[in-house]
Each structure stands twice: as structure tokens, then as C-alpha cells.
């Protein structure tokens, strides 16, 4: 287990927990420390007389602590992980105490029960007629919503975009709300995202027109959805806002077993919802999988995927022309700690890959993969990700000094997200250790 | 796409002609209204462009050079992170200096915090810890130029001269300082040649370099600076000339002092300083000084850097006198009389112009590095209150032993207030002999019996012990503080509660310091 402090801090729910956890990561606070093949534990001397008992499951880095904190993971769990990352010699292999073994066993049982429940539900008889009726009704509503969107788009074309900066964001928000009512939530999100564009960046008219045009193409495709191949139908329905329930994914998909490396993690948040994207890559297959998690407000995410760690498991993929989104089937088992990425690309090959992906699934929002030998370069007030031969792509708006400081300008294999316009770096390996590059990476200061 | 965008901006209702798209797209467009065709063409064009995106070309810079200093041990990383986060702020100056002296370099994740520092002293203390990586980073961000300016002067003679000719003001001073150490005469020539083109501020900053390795060879240039337009430059030159006993200015100073300060010894009409010793040993009446500074500031005094305008609250004549005495080597008082400063000082205090006398002697003690005078002056706590900056300068001239006995005296006199003022902000670690002294006093202290107004100085004393005690004494310091905390525990009055939380913080501080010392000792 070769953890880095930065990697572990990516688990912290906020910068306060990260800071407090780091403070606790000193040997003097931990009278007892130990680890086994499946867990890590320690007793942390707090202000009370009884030390807090902290345990971490090494398969998925779930943790439990006897402290009363409602933060998850709490500062003690983070402290234990940071200490393990910085001074692994202090944590010796040892027999699991009862309070560790019991907890692990209980976790295993809960997971098994959940799976049995899902299986039982899948086998339960379904009222097909009622289901079809519901589906038809929903199709109709969405169809009406999209027809209204098409008229709205044409209005914008007729009257011209030049007046929009004066109109304000309300125009887009209203249209987005109508799409929500029509149960086309994904399209609603895309329309809402346009609200701040008019009058914004210098090339806003072109950006806006591109997006409106792509919306129109989506509507046109949906009008003719029956003529599309079945996989593409799934992708299109997802792009409009139809969802597939997790149990249906589990029931329908052929799961793919592999050793999955969490190549990186990205977090997007607006006022209400936080969306976490964990990108995995199969060690043997090279398959990329996206695990999406949503949380409201400051609620923690249900599952923790430690970037740069690896686990063996079966993943079930959502249906579509280019299956990407996936979920865990069953439980994960810890795998040998990865020391490097397994599949790497040049920037040219990333662009080729992205073009091919768009050709088979034109509604694809982004792809993720590992670029070989990348360094950030600050030039003329802009940041680029650069390979040694000079191939470069612009980085998403942000501050990359932290990346530059950590990397020292040495080219490293780096996991990235590419949305067709800018790159977002996720993390890299150096000397067998993983360094995340998300927002959490800066908690370190 | 440009044509499509132009059409969309204006609106199809306001433009009669359709815009052209790529032929491949136009050929595929189905029938539809003008608005529909514009939307579809734009959507397809956007997809085309996204799919056909090409890489830009940017050449990467060379990576950071390898570090030459030692990496920070893992056990110290959380401690350093805590220090850099601003907690335990008062430990920062000492800790950064100590870590730098141990030859460490910060881990990369801490560099950005240090690069963002604004405070001059803080920057200087952490600078060596930035290492190669930090300097490499700083070269890429204009906000971090201070790191490069503070770089040491190059060893190569040609590079040094280039830095002197072309560098920033700070870099030029660095180059001149380095040259002064290698070849004082050449440095003087550089300076003399450059001075006419410099601004007053820079003239003063650069000529300050002459203080290093000062010799009578510098007198000609300093005399020239004495005629400078800038008052600051004149004053500085006078200060340096005064340190050259054979200089004309030093002779003028001696004459002027002799003219306006004379010992009045009743039985000895010669009335010179030399006779005072005899009077003292004879235990006769207190010898008096006849002091008579000029009523108008003479022009030649002003030329020698004496400022005409006194600070608020000081009389003009007194001010001139103090400045003049500040240029006189202090052994001009002691040597002829055969007395120690400690013996002579009480005499000076009994004179009519005592403030000006003490002020002048103190300035002289600093200027001429007279440690015996500094020790005697600092034993007068009044000085600490009147002019903290001067007191600080005096303290700097003392050796460890003198500092130790000074502290010991103040401790014995229970003068905690004076101690706090003297030692409160000093980052230097204490010599091993001091901690036991202080601990002795601290063990005697009982917070509950102290009058309220003495609580704060007493706590400050504990803080000093926590910050400065030698490594081996820290556990004892922690024990003393924890005893006090224990005593305070039962008292709920706010002043005791506040005291307790401050004391708890001191324990944390002492422990962190202990960790730091232990880990760096390995």
C-alpha cells in the first residue's frame, strides 16, 4: 500500500477536515496502530479519556470511527490515512482486534443482503401492460417538450442572438424549467448552462450558436428515434433525460470483471447538487468506466473511490452506443496497489479517440483517458498541457501552479478529462505513487 | 461557421440571404425552414469542428534542477504544514531559521504557501527552504520575483559585474556587497563611479555597503558623501567616518564635545574627564558636568550629519547634543577616568542634561559595538520603555554571557515587565544556561497570588520559556505550565479562564518545538 498524502486528502469532505486530519497525522497522537490485508486501524488520543477507535476498509476506503463527528470520513480517519501515507513504517501488520474484525464482517453481510434484495426484485413479476402505458405517456410528454424547444430555438434564430445580452439569463432559465416539466432533465441542464454565455467570452455568439444547433440536432434525432440502432437509441434517450434504474442496469447488463484502477476523480458543484465523476480503467481490458455519484448540499457521497487505488470487481454498464457510465455489481476486493497507469496515449491519439467516440455517440459530453508524459506550461497568461514533442491542448480555466510545483516540470503520465474544448487533469503517478489534481489537491496548503 | 454566426446574431428576419456552411454539411441538410437549416448547419458544423480538433504546439520548459539540500523528514511535514497554515505563528521565525540552518528543503506541496508570503522578514526566513524547485517556480511567475532578487551573488567575476551593471536595485546591492568582501577597493571604485547617477534612496542603500570592512582608505569617498544633497546619505557617511578614529570628522567630533561638555571638579581646575576617577575613588562630592550645547546649530555640525529638527517632545539643543555624543566613541568617557560603564552611568544620570547624555551614549554604544556600555544601559529598564528600537539595537551588541547576566538580574529583581519588553519578540534560541534560571523563577510564580496586572507579563514569561528554552528543558517548561493550568482549573473568573486557554496554547507550542528539535537532531 503506497498512499500519498494528497491522494488521501481527496477523501476529505471539506478543507477543514483535511486540515484537522493532517494535524492529527503525528505519531504522538496514536497509541495503537495496525493493519491487515483488508483493513487499517488505529486508536487516536482525543481530548477525552478514551481514545477514538478508527478503522478503514482497504477495499473501498470506507471508514468508521467511534467519535461523534457527523463528517464523513471524520478527521481521525483522515489523520490515520495521512499518517499511513507519510510514515508507512509506523503501521505494522498485526492481528485484527475484535472491534475491527466485527465491523468488516458486518459490512460484508450488509452488502450481501443488498445484492439479494436486488436479485429478488429483478425476478419479481412485472405488469408489462401498465409499464408500456407509462412509457408511452412519458414519450408523449417529452416529445411535446422537445417540439416546444424547437419552436423556441427557431424564434432565437429569427430574432437574432444580438439582443440576448440585454435579455438576461431569465430567458434560458424559463425554457429550462419547461424542459424539466416535460421530463427532459438532461436537456434542461444544457439549456440552463447557456444562461451566462451571452455577452460573456469574446466568442460567445459562436459558442451559443454551436450549442443551440446541437440541441436542434438532438430534437431532430429524437423525432426519428425508431430509425436508429438500439444502442444509439439508449444514448439519445440518456442525452434527453430518460434514466435507467440501477436495478435495471444490473439485471440487463453483462457485467465486466477486471481489476479497476481509479485513474482520477472530478467534482462539479452548483448551489444544490454536487456531482462526482470517478473514472476507472480496466487493467486487462483497458475499458474506461465512469462512476457517477450525486449528493445534495454538503451531504457526503455514498461511496468512496480513492483515486489511484485499484480493486477487483464486476462492473455493470448503462446501455448505449459507447458504454461509459457503470456501477459496481456485488462487492469490490482490494487489488495489488497500482504503481503506474497501464494504457497511455499521445495527444493526437486522444483527439482521434475523441473524434471516433463522437462519431459513434454524438451526444457524448466528455471522454477520459491517460496522456503520456504531460507537463503543465504557463504561456501568455494561459495554461497548456504539453507533451515533450510540443503537442499541446489548452487546460480548463483554473490555477495549475500546484500541479507545476508538485511535478517540477518532469513529464508524467496523467489522467485527463477532455470535453472537446479544454483538458481537465485528474491525477498522475510518480515513482509508484499517485497524486490527484482535483480541487482537493490544493487542500494541502 | 463565421457566416452562420453572423446570420444568427442579426436574425433571419433581418437578413434576406442565407449563410453558407461547409459543402459537405449543406449537401446533407434536409428540407426545412431557414431557421431550421441555420440551426442544423450550425450544430453539424460544431460537431465537425470538435471532431477535427488539432493539437496546438507549445514547447515545454526544462524541468526543475535537482535539489542540493536535504529533504524534510516525513515526521516534520505535518509540523511544517501546521506552521505554514498560520497556527503557532510566534514559532514561525525561529522554526524557519532553524530548519534552514539544518539544510532542509520544503516538500513541493508547501512551496506555494511560502511563495505567496508578503512579509519581508517572513520571506527572508523561509527563502533558503524553497530550494531549487522553489526558485524554478518563481522564475515562471512575475508575482514571485522576490525569490530571484534575493538570490546569492554569482561567484564568477564577470557575472558579478554584469549583475552590478544591469541588475535590479536589490540585486545590485547584493553584487556590491559581495565585491566589497572580495576586493574592498574595487567595490569602492564601483560605488564611486555609480553614485552620481543614483537616486538618493539608492545612494544611501549602496553606500551602506562601506560599513563592511571599513578602513581609512574609505575616508575620501565618505568625505565626498558628507557633501551629498540627501540628509540620509550625509548622516550615514558621518556615522561611518566617526568610526575611523584618524578621520577628520572624528577629530572634529572630539573637539566639539570637548568644547561643550566638561567635568567640573572643584579642586581640580584642569577640569578634564581624566580627573574624575580620582574624585570617585576618593568618595567625594559627585562630580558635575558642565554642559553647554550651542544655542544655534552651527553650519559645520549640520554638514556633519547632525539633524536640526528634533523629534516631538525633545528640545533642540538636547537633540543636537545627543546626536553629537552618538558620534563619539564611548570609551572616550571610560578610558581616561579608569571607570567601568556601570560605574560611570549613575554619574551621567545625575547630570542636568541626563536624557541627552544617555541617549547619546546609547547611540554611540550601538555604533561602536560597545557591549559593556550596552549591558550597563540595558540594566536601566527606563530605557526599554523610552526607545524600544534603541534598546533592541543595544541588545544586538551583547554577547551571550552579558545577555544571560542581564536576564538573571532582572529575574532576581522580579522585573517581569522589563524582561517581557526585552525578550518578548526575540526569535533567537537561548543559550543552555538561561533556561534553568528562568525555570527557577517560573516555579516560584503562583498565578493565583499575582496581582491582575502582573498576570500578563508572567504568562509572557512562560511563553518565552516555551519559545526559547533549550531542547532538554522543554519537558520541564511544559510541566511548569501544566502545573499552572492545573491551578487555574478550578477558577471560573474570566481572566483565569482566558489565562488558561492561553497557557494551553503555550503547551501546544512547546510540544511542537520539542518535536521539531528532536527530529532535526537526528
Interface residues (C-beta under 8 A of the other chain):
Chain A: X5 X6 X19 X22 X23 X25 X26 X27 X28 X82 X86 X87 X153 X154 X156 X157 X158 X159 X160 X161 X162 X205 X206 X209 X210 X211 X212 X213 X214 X215 X216 X217 X220 X347 X348 X351 X354 X355 X358 X359 X362 X375 X377 X378 X379 X384 X386 X387 X388 X390 X391 X392 X393 X394 X401 X402 X404 X405 X406 X408 X409 X410 X411 X420 X421 X444 X445
Chain B: X1 X2 X4 X5 X8 X9 X10 X11 X12 X13 X14 X33 X34 X35 X36 X38 X39 X40 X41 X42 X43 X44 X45 X46 X47 X50 X51 X52 X53 X54 X55 X56 X57 X58 X59 X60 X61 X62 X63 X64 X74 X75 X77 X78 X79 X81 X82 X84 X85 X108 X109 X110 X111 X112 X113 X133 X136 X137 X140 X141 X515
